[in-house]
């Protein structure tokens, strides 16, 4: 793999698109976006394959594709293709690229993340689609299709990229993470994950050679921890330190003891335990891996009730128990009051959808993932919900203006790996106005973990 120095990397990234200039335009009030020529060539190809006129007949309009705090491992741009003669937008896309900052790219393993997501769109999802079609599933009606259309991917370092359909044009919006999800949101998530998991289970059952390469898919959290002088432990310790403050203020002695005992484990040990194939097989499947609200978009009906979902960001896919996806979403993205009313219903909706879809795909759910194994995995891996809550809640409750600067965060990671002392509050995202909200959410997760017997 070719390595880039900081100087050569920045030169490569920031090369000006001279051939692209006549067609290039920025939306007003946005900072200029300068993209490498390789992206222009990809856009030319997309225009050729999807629109009637030639490239020179269109104006290319760039604008930011997300808000600060919405994306952590990549940069998102909106690319609109406007017909010069008609003055209409003919195609709107989302371009997802790695960070320009070399430290951020290296510290957050951008290459590995992008290649894993590209694998999903280039190979895994087409395989899922073909398998459903062979089984007579009407995919658009009741199959698994809940991902954005991907026009093109690029894998050459450092210009990895994915060109997606712009879901906003179709009425999808990212859920406001400062609002509380409803049971309808959760039902959509559970059903979509169930279908995705069911397809992999069924292929694994009926034609295992098609998917056997994914059995060895290594967890990226574990890979991150295993890097020389990894900063992951220090970061997770900081997350735990913030949690200790909240937990130790709790008057429930039993809860404090259980949570404090759980928090003694390292992030590496926790992840290794959850991804241990001796524990997960024969019930492991391909999981989304990063199930929180920033990685999904919803569309509402006229009453404001969500009736459609698209799953985004397959950069941290893992081969594990499906329980990890469920725990990540349910305990990271819902409040305790909703779980108190509907937690068992969420699990039932998931398992019923998983079972029925497996059956339609020609496999036996009682063989591939019986209900008693599902319940056993909940007890074995349910604690993953607390692990991920510790990691994502500090980001989840931050206002946009308070969202961490990811370039700065990466620089702190690098300093830790080089044994350079950093500000002890460098990873503290739960101070000030958001402290009470963080405390409430975290305590709710801890209480549920104890009551359900997960820790």
JOBEL-V222952 format. One record per residue. N is the residue number from 0. PHI is phi in whole degrees, -180 to 180 (999 if undefined). NEAR is the number of other ideal C-beta (glycine too) atoms within 12 Angstrom. Layout:
N | PHI | NEAR
N | PHI | NEAR
This chain:
0 | 999 | 11
1 | -68 | 12
2 | -104 | 13
3 | -115 | 23
4 | -74 | 13
5 | -59 | 19
6 | -67 | 11
7 | -68 | 16
8 | -64 | 27
9 | -65 | 20
10 | -64 | 17
11 | -64 | 26
12 | -66 | 33
13 | -96 | 19
14 | -59 | 22
15 | -84 | 18
16 | -91 | 26
17 | -61 | 13
18 | -70 | 20
19 | -97 | 29
20 | -56 | 16
21 | -60 | 16
22 | -99 | 27
23 | -97 | 29
24 | -150 | 22
25 | -104 | 22
26 | -64 | 22
27 | -57 | 10
28 | 69 | 8
29 | -113 | 15
30 | -65 | 12
31 | -64 | 18
32 | -110 | 30
33 | -111 | 25
34 | -118 | 33
35 | -62 | 33
36 | -63 | 23
37 | -60 | 28
38 | -73 | 38
39 | -61 | 32
40 | -62 | 23
41 | -66 | 34
42 | -66 | 39
43 | -58 | 27
44 | -65 | 19
45 | -64 | 33
46 | -62 | 32
47 | -60 | 21
48 | -84 | 15
49 | -124 | 22
50 | -123 | 24
51 | -86 | 16
52 | -96 | 20
53 | -84 | 15
54 | -54 | 28
55 | -69 | 17
56 | -86 | 22
57 | -123 | 34
58 | -106 | 31
59 | -102 | 41
60 | -111 | 31
61 | -106 | 36
62 | -156 | 28
63 | -60 | 23
64 | -100 | 32
65 | -159 | 29
66 | -92 | 21
67 | -58 | 21
68 | 93 | 27
69 | -88 | 33
70 | -131 | 31
71 | -120 | 35
72 | -108 | 37
73 | -158 | 39
74 | -114 | 35
75 | -119 | 36
76 | -119 | 35
77 | -96 | 32
78 | -121 | 45
79 | -111 | 31
80 | -104 | 38
81 | -108 | 26
82 | -70 | 24
83 | -64 | 21
84 | -73 | 14
85 | -90 | 15
86 | 72 | 11
87 | -114 | 18
88 | -76 | 24
89 | -97 | 27
90 | -155 | 32
91 | -126 | 31
92 | -128 | 39
93 | -111 | 41
94 | -105 | 42
95 | -110 | 42
96 | -132 | 39
97 | -70 | 44
98 | -65 | 34
99 | -74 | 29
100 | -59 | 28
101 | -64 | 29
102 | -63 | 27
103 | -62 | 32
104 | -61 | 36
105 | -73 | 31
106 | -65 | 35
107 | -100 | 39
108 | 52 | 33
109 | -59 | 38
110 | -58 | 31
111 | -63 | 32
112 | -64 | 37
113 | -70 | 37
114 | -64 | 29
115 | -68 | 37
116 | -70 | 42
117 | -61 | 33
118 | -59 | 27
119 | -63 | 38
120 | -77 | 36
121 | -81 | 21
122 | -127 | 25
123 | -69 | 33
124 | -64 | 34
125 | -59 | 21
126 | -64 | 29
127 | -60 | 38
128 | -64 | 28
129 | -62 | 19
130 | -63 | 35
131 | -64 | 31
132 | -62 | 19
133 | -63 | 20
134 | -92 | 26
135 | 78 | 14
136 | -78 | 28
137 | -80 | 13
138 | -59 | 26
139 | -69 | 14
140 | -87 | 10
141 | -151 | 18
142 | -102 | 30
143 | -97 | 41
144 | -139 | 25
145 | -79 | 35
146 | -136 | 35
147 | -70 | 35
148 | -69 | 27
149 | -110 | 33
150 | -74 | 31
151 | -164 | 32
152 | -128 | 32
153 | -128 | 34
154 | -116 | 25
155 | -71 | 22
156 | -73 | 28
157 | -101 | 35
158 | -110 | 31
159 | -58 | 38
160 | -163 | 41
161 | -132 | 45
162 | -109 | 41
163 | -110 | 39
164 | -62 | 29
165 | -82 | 33
166 | -67 | 31
167 | -63 | 25
168 | -62 | 22
169 | -95 | 18
170 | 91 | 17
171 | -87 | 28
172 | -134 | 27
173 | -71 | 29
174 | -67 | 33
175 | -67 | 20
176 | -69 | 32
177 | -91 | 24
178 | -103 | 20
179 | -95 | 25
180 | -68 | 33
181 | -99 | 26
182 | -64 | 26
183 | -66 | 28
184 | -61 | 39
185 | -66 | 39
186 | -59 | 32
187 | -62 | 35
188 | -64 | 42
189 | -60 | 39
190 | -67 | 34
191 | -68 | 40
192 | -63 | 45
193 | -59 | 40
194 | -66 | 42
195 | -63 | 45
196 | -62 | 48
197 | -63 | 42
198 | -63 | 47
199 | -65 | 48
200 | -54 | 42
201 | -71 | 39
202 | -66 | 34
203 | -58 | 33
204 | -76 | 27
205 | -95 | 22
206 | -149 | 21
207 | -60 | 18
208 | -63 | 12
209 | -65 | 24
210 | -122 | 27
211 | -62 | 15
212 | -65 | 16
213 | -84 | 28
214 | -64 | 24
215 | -99 | 14
216 | -64 | 31
217 | -83 | 25
218 | -70 | 36
219 | -71 | 34
220 | -64 | 40
221 | -66 | 30
222 | -60 | 25
223 | -64 | 32
224 | -64 | 28
225 | -83 | 19
226 | -65 | 23
227 | -59 | 13
228 | 55 | 19
229 | -59 | 26
230 | -90 | 34
231 | -60 | 34
232 | -62 | 27
233 | -63 | 29
234 | -67 | 36
235 | -66 | 32
236 | -62 | 25
237 | -66 | 32
238 | -63 | 34
239 | -67 | 34
240 | -60 | 24
241 | -66 | 33
242 | -70 | 35
243 | -56 | 24
244 | -59 | 21
245 | -71 | 34
246 | -63 | 35
247 | -73 | 23
248 | -88 | 19
249 | -74 | 25
250 | -89 | 10
251 | -81 | 18
252 | -62 | 13
253 | -63 | 17
254 | -62 | 28
255 | -58 | 24
256 | -64 | 18
257 | -66 | 26
258 | -68 | 36
259 | -63 | 23
260 | -66 | 18
261 | -65 | 33
262 | -72 | 34
263 | -72 | 16
264 | -78 | 25
265 | -80 | 24
266 | -62 | 35
267 | -64 | 25
268 | -65 | 22
269 | -65 | 34
270 | -69 | 34
271 | -62 | 24
272 | -64 | 27
273 | -71 | 40
274 | -106 | 36
275 | -69 | 21
276 | -65 | 21
277 | -65 | 13
278 | -93 | 22
279 | -87 | 31
280 | -77 | 19
281 | -90 | 20
282 | -109 | 36
283 | -81 | 36
284 | -144 | 45
285 | -83 | 43
286 | -109 | 41
287 | -61 | 41
288 | 96 | 42
289 | -142 | 38
290 | -86 | 42
291 | -138 | 37
292 | -62 | 38
293 | -70 | 33
294 | -111 | 41
295 | -154 | 40
296 | -128 | 37
297 | -122 | 36
298 | -123 | 26
299 | -104 | 20
300 | -84 | 12
301 | -64 | 8
302 | -86 | 9
303 | 91 | 14
304 | -87 | 16
305 | -65 | 30
306 | -129 | 19
307 | -154 | 27
308 | -141 | 38
309 | -131 | 34
310 | -87 | 41
311 | -120 | 42
312 | 59 | 37
313 | -100 | 44
314 | -76 | 34
315 | -118 | 42
316 | -52 | 38
317 | -141 | 40
318 | -99 | 38
319 | -162 | 43
320 | -65 | 39
321 | -63 | 45
322 | -58 | 43
323 | -63 | 47
324 | -63 | 46
325 | -66 | 44
326 | -66 | 44
327 | -56 | 43
328 | -71 | 44
329 | -62 | 47
330 | -89 | 45
331 | -89 | 40
332 | -121 | 41
333 | -116 | 42
334 | -94 | 34
335 | -60 | 25
336 | -61 | 18
337 | -71 | 26
338 | -65 | 33
339 | -58 | 18
340 | -87 | 15
341 | -132 | 25
342 | -56 | 33
343 | -63 | 18
344 | -65 | 21
345 | -59 | 37
346 | -65 | 31
347 | -66 | 22
348 | -60 | 29
349 | -61 | 41
350 | -67 | 34
351 | -63 | 23
352 | -68 | 33
353 | -58 | 43
354 | -65 | 29
355 | -67 | 20
356 | -73 | 37
357 | -57 | 37
358 | -62 | 22
359 | -64 | 27
360 | -85 | 37
361 | 95 | 24
362 | -117 | 30
363 | -104 | 18
364 | -62 | 30
365 | -68 | 17
366 | -93 | 19
367 | -79 | 34
368 | -160 | 38
369 | -62 | 20
370 | -60 | 20
371 | -68 | 14
372 | -69 | 29
373 | -59 | 32
374 | -65 | 21
375 | -64 | 19
376 | -67 | 36
377 | -61 | 33
378 | -69 | 21
379 | -75 | 26
380 | -119 | 41
381 | -58 | 36
382 | -64 | 38
383 | -59 | 46
384 | -61 | 43
385 | -73 | 44
386 | -56 | 41
387 | -75 | 41
388 | -63 | 47
389 | -59 | 43
390 | -82 | 37
391 | -95 | 35
392 | -59 | 40
393 | -59 | 37
394 | -78 | 37
395 | -65 | 40
396 | -96 | 34
397 | -82 | 31
398 | -68 | 20
399 | -55 | 17
400 | -68 | 13
401 | -102 | 23
402 | -62 | 26
403 | -63 | 29
404 | -77 | 20
405 | -70 | 29
406 | -66 | 23
407 | -66 | 20
408 | -62 | 33
409 | -64 | 31
410 | -63 | 27
411 | -68 | 31
412 | -60 | 36
413 | -64 | 29
414 | -61 | 23
415 | -62 | 30
416 | -65 | 25
417 | -99 | 18
418 | 62 | 12
419 | -94 | 16
420 | -69 | 11
421 | -125 | 23
422 | -58 | 15
423 | -64 | 15
424 | -99 | 15
425 | -59 | 25
426 | -110 | 32
427 | -93 | 28
428 | -110 | 33
429 | -122 | 35
430 | -97 | 20
431 | 73 | 16
432 | -64 | 15
433 | -92 | 28
434 | -61 | 23
435 | -64 | 16
436 | -66 | 26
437 | -61 | 33
438 | -61 | 26
439 | -63 | 23
440 | -66 | 38
441 | -67 | 45
442 | -62 | 31
443 | -61 | 33
444 | -65 | 46
445 | -61 | 42
446 | -63 | 31
447 | -65 | 34
448 | -59 | 38
449 | -70 | 29
450 | -65 | 20
451 | -86 | 28
452 | 77 | 15
453 | -84 | 32
454 | -132 | 36
